Amino acid sequence: MQTIEDIAKAIMADPENQKYTEQGIKPLFAAPKKARINIVGQAPGLKTQQAGLYWKDKSGDRLREWLGVDEETFYQSGYFAVLPMDFYFPGHGKSGDLPPRKGFAEKWHQPILELLPDIELTILIGQYAQKYYLQQKGNVKLTETVQHYQDYLPDFFPLVHPSPRNQIWMAKNPWFAEQIVPNLRSRVQEIILK
């Protein structure tokens, strides 16, 4: 049976990832064996890739606040797996970062998830993760998916991205902070305090 180390080596050896490997950039993900919560986001930002630590930016600060956990719990407890839709920074686009590369999650998520038998909840951050894991077709609105998060429980919990760029969305949708975040915190605590 493959190990996480074997899979990481295979990701780095994949011809599609050669430009990163040649620069000494490692795939940015986390898959501790005892993980109970899997966080699927878009792709690492440039800052987090340079730091070599996922969610180590303002978005990560807000995400941890939403989850109700401190940095030590997030990074060192072993309860959180982090499998973004692409494990490398995809580059800058006209209005923010480029989307994750197509086919990346299809190729690498399943072999990793097979090594994480204790995952109880997968948090889906943003439309790319939601479309893939919820098998959404067509023009599904992220706001509607997040608003109806209970439809996807107990396996999935869809969220908007915690980026500071989403301040306008947060202001327009006060129900998110009032209802969704407390329910997310409660679910996370229930899982990690078992």
KANOR-V660746 format. One record per helix or strand of 2 or more residues. SS is the DSSP state (helix for helix, strand for strand). FROM is the first residue (numbers start at 1). TO is the last residue. Records with the same first field share a line. If there is no record, write none. Layout:
SS: FROM-TO ; FROM-TO
This chain:
helix: 4-13 ; 15-22 ; 46-51 ; 58-67 ; 71-76 ; 104-113 ; 127-133 ; 142-147 ; 149-152 ; 164-172 ; 175-192
strand: 37-40 ; 80-82 ; 92-93 ; 96-97 ; 121-125 ; 156-159
